[in-house]
Amino acid sequence: MIIDSHAHLVPPSLLEEIRSRKHDFPSLEVTEDGDSLAFSFSGNTRTRPVAGFLSNVEKRLAWMDENGIDRQVVGGWLDMFGNDLPAEEGAAWSRLINSHLHAAGQAHDGRFIPLATVPLQDGALAAEVLREAHAHGFRGAMIGTQPKGRGGVLDDPDLDPFWQAAHELGSALFIHPVFDAGDDRVKAYGMENAVGRITDTLIAVSRLIYSGKVERYPGAKFVIGIGGAALPFVIGRLRRNYALAKDKLADPDKALSMMYYDTLVHEPEALRLLVDTVGPDRIMLGSDMPFPIGDPAPREILAAAGIEGDARDRIESGTVTSLLNL
């Protein structure tokens, strides 16, 4: 059973229901863009339209078959999570998305394993929606790096009820960068993807580590995409910073040993460093499909990095199976 742990899906049925229910969300502006939709939440900048490849299930399944992938863990699309909507409206929006992701998980012979969306603009509501999602069979959620919009931080005390719920539920939480990395310098040369995704994730997760959230909520299973977003490479600096202020900071080595990672690093040498740093039982196959910056042949890097036998089995199947209790 080969499982891709990092992918995105916007079910076509979700777009159709949004068209029919857009007036139920007064802080949402929906714009028709060809045969797709774009969104503006609470008067903020309009999102990119939902690309067709996010919703083309038939092509996705064909790609999975070509790559020998049996199942795929799918979250929604970060641009449309709506974490800058008013809290109650955001909760209703998350529930709408979840209903369609759940349906996608029930269809197609169960090849899609959905991750819920939660309203991170309000920690208590996020906890409530997460508990509802688990009651319906979800095993975790995909969350953005910047709750409450640009500049939001995951160590915000308001989110403690959400972390507590995830801890109690044993929830897998896939932490994913948002499109706006919070740094205007990356808005050129395609650097939002090449660099911004890394810096955004690195900052968000480092705050979680140093604030002690990872250790305080050990039942929550933190998953850091993009191969840990440079964490293995900068662990020495994180460690040195911790040594200078142990009375104020949590231990980064301890946190790294508790979290999970995917293989989306594009370079065999980088994957070897990740394996050497955290071990194969903390790593899962990841493609970021269907985005172009993802890995179109995610299993090939394992052979290129010389990862075979039991270590490969864990990365392609064992770790995610255990993580999600499949």
C-alpha positions as CSV (number, residue, x, y, z in Angstrom):
1,M,0.0,0.0,0.0
2,I,1.9,3.1,-1.3
3,I,0.5,6.3,0.2
4,D,1.2,9.9,-0.9
5,S,0.8,12.0,2.3
6,H,0.8,15.5,0.8
7,A,-1.7,16.5,-1.8
8,H,-4.6,18.9,-2.3
9,L,-8.1,18.5,-3.7
10,V,-11.1,20.9,-4.3
11,P,-14.0,18.6,-5.2
12,P,-16.1,19.9,-8.1
13,S,-19.2,19.4,-6.0
14,L,-17.8,22.0,-3.5
15,L,-17.6,24.7,-6.2
16,E,-21.1,24.0,-7.3
17,E,-22.5,24.3,-3.8
18,I,-20.6,27.5,-3.3
19,R,-22.3,28.9,-6.4
20,S,-25.7,28.1,-4.9
21,R,-24.9,29.2,-1.4
22,K,-22.6,32.2,-1.7
23,H,-25.3,34.5,-0.2
24,D,-25.1,32.5,3.0
25,F,-21.6,34.0,3.6
26,P,-22.0,37.8,3.8
27,S,-18.3,38.4,4.2
28,L,-17.4,36.4,1.1
29,E,-17.3,37.7,-2.5
30,V,-17.3,35.1,-5.2
31,T,-16.1,35.9,-8.7
32,E,-16.7,33.8,-11.7
33,D,-13.4,33.3,-13.6
34,G,-14.1,31.3,-16.7
35,D,-15.4,28.0,-15.5
36,S,-13.8,28.5,-12.1
37,L,-14.2,30.7,-9.0
38,A,-12.0,33.2,-7.2
39,F,-12.7,34.4,-3.7
40,S,-12.4,37.6,-1.6
41,F,-12.7,37.1,2.2
42,S,-13.8,40.1,4.3
43,G,-12.8,42.5,1.6
44,N,-9.2,41.3,1.2
45,T,-7.3,40.7,-2.0
46,R,-9.0,38.3,-4.4
47,T,-7.5,34.8,-4.5
48,R,-6.3,33.1,-7.6
49,P,-9.1,31.2,-9.3
50,V,-9.4,27.5,-8.4
51,A,-7.2,25.9,-11.0
52,G,-8.8,23.1,-13.0
53,F,-6.1,20.6,-11.9
54,L,-7.2,20.9,-8.3
55,S,-10.6,19.5,-9.2
56,N,-9.8,17.0,-12.0
57,V,-10.3,13.7,-10.1
58,E,-9.9,11.5,-13.2
59,K,-6.5,12.9,-14.1
60,R,-5.4,12.7,-10.4
61,L,-6.3,9.0,-10.2
62,A,-4.6,8.3,-13.5
63,W,-1.4,10.0,-12.2
64,M,-1.6,8.0,-9.0
65,D,-1.8,4.8,-11.1
66,E,1.1,5.8,-13.3
67,N,3.2,6.4,-10.2
68,G,2.1,3.2,-8.3
69,I,0.4,5.2,-5.6
70,D,-2.6,3.4,-4.0
71,R,-4.0,6.2,-1.8
72,Q,-3.5,9.9,-1.3
73,V,-3.9,12.1,1.8
74,V,-5.6,15.3,0.6
75,G,-6.2,18.6,2.2
76,G,-8.1,21.5,0.7
77,W,-6.5,24.5,-1.1
78,L,-5.0,27.0,1.4
79,D,-6.1,30.1,-0.6
80,M,-9.7,29.3,0.1
81,F,-9.5,28.3,3.8
82,G,-11.0,31.7,4.7
83,N,-9.2,32.2,8.0
84,D,-9.9,36.0,7.7
85,L,-13.7,35.6,7.7
86,P,-15.6,36.5,10.9
87,A,-15.3,33.5,13.3
88,E,-18.8,32.0,13.0
89,E,-18.9,32.5,9.3
90,G,-15.5,30.9,9.0
91,A,-16.7,27.9,11.0
92,A,-19.6,27.5,8.6
93,W,-17.2,27.8,5.6
94,S,-14.9,25.1,7.1
95,R,-17.9,22.8,7.6
96,L,-19.0,23.3,4.0
97,I,-15.5,22.4,2.7
98,N,-15.3,19.4,5.1
99,S,-18.6,18.0,3.9
100,H,-17.3,17.7,0.4
101,L,-13.8,16.4,1.3
102,H,-15.6,13.8,3.4
103,A,-17.7,12.8,0.4
104,A,-14.6,12.6,-1.8
105,G,-13.0,10.3,0.8
106,Q,-16.0,8.0,0.6
107,A,-16.0,7.8,-3.2
108,H,-13.4,6.5,-5.6
109,D,-12.9,3.2,-3.7
110,G,-11.5,5.1,-0.7
111,R,-8.3,6.2,-2.6
112,F,-8.5,9.7,-1.1
113,I,-7.9,10.2,2.7
114,P,-9.2,13.7,3.5
115,L,-7.8,16.2,6.0
116,A,-10.3,18.6,7.5
117,T,-10.3,22.4,7.3
118,V,-10.8,24.4,10.6
119,P,-11.5,28.0,11.4
120,L,-8.1,29.0,12.9
121,Q,-9.3,32.6,13.4
122,D,-10.9,31.4,16.6
123,G,-9.2,28.7,18.6
124,A,-12.3,27.5,20.5
125,L,-14.3,27.2,17.2
126,A,-11.4,25.5,15.5
127,A,-11.4,22.9,18.3
128,E,-15.2,22.4,17.9
129,V,-14.9,21.9,14.1
130,L,-12.0,19.5,14.6
131,R,-13.9,17.4,17.1
132,E,-16.9,17.3,14.6
133,A,-14.5,16.2,11.8
134,H,-13.1,13.4,13.8
135,A,-16.6,12.2,14.7
136,H,-17.3,12.0,11.0
137,G,-14.1,9.9,10.4
138,F,-11.5,12.5,9.6
139,R,-8.1,11.7,11.1
140,G,-6.7,15.2,11.2
141,A,-6.6,18.6,9.6
142,M,-4.5,20.7,7.2
143,I,-3.8,24.1,8.7
144,G,-2.1,27.2,7.3
145,T,1.0,28.8,8.8
146,Q,-0.6,32.2,9.3
147,P,-4.0,32.0,11.1
148,K,-6.1,35.1,11.2
149,G,-4.5,36.3,7.9
150,R,-1.1,37.7,7.1
151,G,1.2,37.9,10.1
152,G,-0.8,35.5,12.2
153,V,1.2,33.1,14.4
154,L,0.5,29.5,15.4
155,D,1.7,30.1,19.0
156,D,-1.1,32.6,19.6
157,P,-2.5,31.7,23.0
158,D,-6.0,31.9,21.4
159,L,-5.3,28.6,19.6
160,D,-4.6,26.6,22.8
161,P,-8.1,25.1,22.8
162,F,-7.4,23.8,19.3
163,W,-4.1,22.3,20.2
164,Q,-5.7,20.7,23.3
165,A,-8.4,19.2,21.2
166,A,-5.9,17.8,18.7
167,H,-3.9,16.4,21.6
168,E,-6.9,14.6,23.0
169,L,-8.0,13.3,19.6
170,G,-4.6,12.2,18.5
171,S,-5.1,14.4,15.5
172,A,-2.6,14.6,12.6
173,L,-2.0,18.3,11.8
174,F,-0.4,19.0,8.5
175,I,1.1,22.5,8.7
176,H,1.2,24.0,5.3
177,P,2.5,27.4,4.0
178,V,0.1,30.0,2.7
179,F,0.5,31.8,-0.6
180,D,1.5,35.1,1.0
181,A,4.7,34.3,2.8
182,G,4.5,37.6,4.7
183,D,7.6,39.0,2.9
184,D,7.1,41.1,-0.2
185,R,10.7,40.4,-1.3
186,V,9.7,37.0,-2.6
187,K,7.0,38.4,-4.9
188,A,9.3,38.1,-8.0
189,Y,11.0,35.4,-10.0
190,G,8.6,32.8,-8.8
191,M,10.2,33.0,-5.4
192,E,6.8,32.6,-3.6
193,N,7.2,28.9,-4.4
194,A,10.9,28.5,-4.5
195,V,11.7,30.4,-1.3
196,G,8.6,31.9,0.4
197,R,7.0,28.5,1.2
198,I,10.2,27.5,3.0
199,T,10.7,30.7,5.0
200,D,7.0,30.9,5.9
201,T,6.9,27.4,7.2
202,L,10.3,27.6,9.0
203,I,9.2,30.7,10.9
204,A,5.8,29.3,11.9
205,V,7.1,26.0,13.1
206,S,10.1,27.5,14.9
207,R,7.7,29.6,16.9
208,L,5.7,26.4,17.7
209,I,8.9,24.7,18.8
210,Y,10.4,27.5,21.0
211,S,7.0,28.3,22.6
212,G,6.8,24.6,23.8
213,K,3.5,23.8,22.0
214,V,5.0,20.7,20.4
215,E,6.0,19.2,23.7
216,R,2.9,20.5,25.6
217,Y,0.5,18.7,23.3
218,P,2.2,15.4,22.5
219,G,-1.0,13.7,21.4
220,A,-1.2,16.1,18.4
221,K,0.9,14.8,15.5
222,F,2.5,17.7,13.9
223,V,3.4,17.2,10.2
224,I,5.8,19.6,8.6
225,G,5.7,19.5,4.8
226,I,8.4,20.4,2.3
227,G,10.8,18.0,4.1
228,G,10.7,20.1,7.3
229,A,11.2,23.4,5.4
230,A,15.0,23.6,6.2
231,L,14.6,22.6,9.8
232,P,17.2,19.8,9.4
233,F,19.7,22.2,7.9
234,V,19.3,24.9,10.6
235,I,18.9,22.7,13.6
236,G,22.4,23.7,14.7
237,R,21.4,27.4,14.9
238,L,18.1,26.5,16.6
239,R,20.1,24.4,19.1
240,R,22.6,27.2,19.7
241,N,19.8,29.7,20.3
242,Y,18.2,27.4,22.8
243,A,21.5,26.9,24.6
244,L,21.7,30.7,25.1
245,A,18.2,30.9,26.7
246,K,17.1,27.5,28.1
247,D,15.0,29.2,30.8
248,K,12.8,30.8,28.1
249,L,12.8,28.4,25.1
250,A,11.7,24.8,24.5
251,D,14.2,22.3,23.2
252,P,14.3,22.1,19.4
253,D,15.9,18.7,19.3
254,K,13.1,17.3,21.4
255,A,10.5,18.9,19.1
256,L,12.1,17.6,15.9
257,S,12.1,14.1,17.3
258,M,8.3,14.4,17.9
259,M,7.2,15.8,14.5
260,Y,6.7,14.2,11.1
261,Y,7.9,15.2,7.6
262,D,7.4,14.5,3.9
263,T,9.9,13.8,1.1
264,L,9.2,16.9,-0.9
265,V,12.8,18.2,-1.1
266,H,13.6,17.6,-4.8
267,E,17.2,16.7,-4.1
268,P,18.4,13.2,-3.0
269,E,21.1,14.7,-0.8
270,A,18.6,16.8,1.1
271,L,16.4,13.7,1.6
272,R,19.4,11.9,3.0
273,L,20.0,14.7,5.5
274,L,16.4,14.5,6.6
275,V,16.6,10.8,7.1
276,D,19.8,11.1,9.0
277,T,18.4,13.8,11.2
278,V,15.0,12.4,12.1
279,G,14.9,8.8,10.9
280,P,12.7,7.1,8.3
281,D,9.9,6.4,10.9
282,R,9.2,10.1,10.9
283,I,9.1,10.6,7.1
284,M,6.3,10.0,4.6
285,L,6.1,10.1,0.8
286,G,4.8,13.5,-0.3
287,S,4.1,15.1,-3.7
288,D,2.2,18.3,-3.2
289,M,0.1,17.3,-6.2
290,P,-1.3,18.8,-8.3
291,F,0.9,21.9,-8.0
292,P,3.7,22.4,-10.5
293,I,6.2,23.1,-7.7
294,G,5.5,19.6,-6.4
295,D,7.2,16.3,-7.3
296,P,5.6,14.7,-10.4
297,A,7.3,11.4,-9.7
298,P,7.7,11.3,-5.9
299,R,8.9,7.8,-5.5
300,E,12.0,8.3,-7.7
301,I,13.8,10.4,-5.1
302,L,13.9,7.4,-2.7
303,A,15.9,5.3,-5.1
304,A,18.1,8.3,-6.0
305,A,18.9,8.8,-2.3
306,G,19.7,5.1,-1.8
307,I,16.7,4.5,0.4
308,E,15.6,0.9,0.1
309,G,14.3,-2.0,2.2
310,D,12.6,-1.4,5.5
311,A,13.4,2.4,5.4
312,R,11.7,2.7,2.1
313,D,8.7,0.7,3.3
314,R,8.3,3.0,6.2
315,I,8.5,6.2,4.1
316,E,6.1,4.9,1.4
317,S,3.6,3.3,3.8
318,G,4.4,2.4,7.4
319,T,4.8,5.9,8.9
320,V,1.6,7.4,7.4
321,T,-0.4,4.2,8.2
322,S,0.6,4.4,11.8
323,L,0.2,8.2,12.0
324,L,-3.4,8.1,10.6
325,N,-4.4,4.7,12.1
326,L,-5.3,3.4,8.7
